[in-house]
């Protein structure tokens, strides 16, 4: 009888401990997910800073999305370097989504952004030259976006064919 009471006491003490442990693990998992999303957001901000910090690069980018093939060698290198970072960031976000770190809503936002960027002929020309730099799984995601044949509209109000502003001295 004394042994049964001892076992009952152990269960009464053990169950709350297990519940506490489960709650702590769940909270740590949520914190890790938030930290990962914050890191991806920070990387994204650093990447897009290229646009607002450098007008010359903006001009290269807007020409490059129209036609990668028509860029001069230096502009191709700059555009390609940017898109490589851009797509590596997308790839990290894709795998974060696959691992459950990014929820479907956030992944949808990323996918819409990727769709807008890859819809442009210059980006597709670049992708043909650098597809092999990415995982096959992620490359299939991009290939599927291209296959959808979305019309490039992300910069449609920017008058891409119009001459740019005079060079500021």
C-alpha positions in Angstrom: 0.0 0.0 0.0 2.8 2.4 0.8 4.5 1.6 -2.5 1.2 2.5 -4.3 1.0 5.8 -2.5 4.6 6.5 -3.5 3.9 5.7 -7.1 0.9 7.9 -7.1 2.9 10.8 -5.6 5.6 10.3 -8.2 3.0 10.5 -11.0 1.4 13.6 -9.4 4.8 15.3 -9.3 6.0 14.0 -12.7 3.0 15.0 -14.9 3.2 18.7 -14.1 6.9 18.6 -14.7 6.3 17.0 -18.1 3.6 19.6 -19.0 6.0 22.4 -17.9 8.8 20.9 -20.1 6.4 20.6 -23.1 5.3 24.3 -22.7 9.0 25.4 -22.4 10.0 23.5 -25.6 7.0 24.9 -27.5 7.9 28.5 -26.4 11.6 28.0 -27.4 10.4 26.7 -30.8 8.3 29.8 -31.3 11.2 32.0 -30.3 13.5 30.3 -32.7 11.0 30.7 -35.5 10.6 34.4 -34.8 14.4 34.8 -34.7 14.7 33.0 -38.0 12.0 35.2 -39.6 13.6 38.3 -38.2 17.0 37.3 -39.6 15.5 36.7 -43.1 13.7 40.0 -42.9 16.9 41.7 -41.9 18.8 40.1 -44.8 16.0 41.2 -47.1 16.3 44.8 -45.9 20.1 44.7 -46.4 19.5 43.4 -49.9 16.9 45.9 -51.0 19.1 48.8 -49.5 21.0 48.5 -52.8 18.1 50.3 -54.5 17.6 53.3 -52.3 21.3 53.8 -51.6 22.5 53.7 -55.2 20.7 55.4 -58.0 23.2 54.2 -60.6 22.5 50.6 -59.6 18.7 51.3 -59.8 19.2 52.3 -63.4 21.2 49.1 -64.1 18.6 47.0 -62.4 15.7 48.5 -64.4 17.6 48.0 -67.7 18.6 44.5 -66.6 15.1 43.3 -65.9 14.2 44.4 -69.4 17.2 42.7 -71.1 20.1 41.1 -69.3 21.6 40.3 -72.7 21.8 44.1 -73.6 23.7 45.1 -70.5 27.5 45.9 -70.8 29.9 43.5 -69.0 30.2 45.6 -65.9 26.5 46.1 -65.6 25.9 42.4 -66.2 28.2 41.6 -63.3 26.5 44.0 -60.9 23.0 42.9 -62.0 24.0 39.3 -61.8 25.6 39.7 -58.4 22.5 41.4 -57.1 20.1 38.8 -58.5 22.3 36.0 -57.2 21.9 37.4 -53.6 18.2 38.0 -54.3 17.6 34.5 -55.4 19.8 33.0 -52.7 17.6 34.9 -50.2 14.5 33.5 -51.9 15.9 30.0 -51.7 16.6 30.4 -48.0 13.0 31.6 -47.5 11.7 28.6 -49.5 13.6 26.1 -47.4 12.4 28.0 -44.3 8.9 27.6 -45.5 9.5 23.9 -46.2 10.9 23.4 -42.7 7.8 25.1 -41.1 9.7 28.3 -40.1 7.8 30.6 -42.4 4.0 30.2 -42.4 1.9 30.0 -45.6 1.0 33.6 -45.4 4.6 34.8 -45.3 5.6 32.4 -48.0 2.8 33.7 -50.2 4.2 37.2 -49.9 7.7 35.9 -50.9 6.3 33.9 -53.8 4.4 36.9 -55.2 7.6 38.9 -55.0 9.5 36.2 -56.8 6.8 36.0 -59.4 6.9 39.7 -60.1 10.7 39.7 -60.5 11.0 36.5 -62.6 8.2 37.6 -64.9 10.6 40.1 -66.6 12.5 38.9 -69.7 15.9 40.1 -68.4 15.5 38.2 -65.2 14.6 35.1 -67.1 17.7 35.5 -69.3 19.8 35.8 -66.2 18.2 32.7 -64.7 19.1 30.7 -67.7 22.8 31.5 -67.0 22.7 30.9 -63.3 20.0 28.3 -62.6 22.8 25.8 -61.9 23.9 27.9 -58.9 20.8 26.9 -57.0 19.5 23.7 -55.6 17.5 21.6 -58.0 14.4 21.7 -55.8 14.4 25.5 -55.7 15.2 25.7 -59.4 12.0 23.8 -60.1 10.1 26.3 -58.1 11.5 29.2 -60.2 11.0 27.2 -63.4 7.3 26.7 -62.4 6.9 30.4 -61.9 8.4 31.1 -65.3 6.1 28.4 -66.9 3.0 30.2 -65.6 3.9 33.0 -68.0 2.9 35.9 -65.8 2.9 39.3 -67.4 5.7 41.5 -66.0 3.8 44.3 -64.2 5.9 45.1 -61.0 7.5 48.1 -62.6 4.8 48.8 -65.2 4.2 52.4 -63.9 7.9 53.3 -63.9 8.0 54.1 -67.7 11.0 51.8 -68.2 11.4 52.8 -71.9 11.6 56.5 -71.1 14.9 58.3 -70.9 16.2 58.7 -67.4 16.8 62.0 -65.5 19.9 64.1 -66.3 23.0 63.1 -64.5 23.3 65.1 -61.3 26.7 66.5 -60.7 
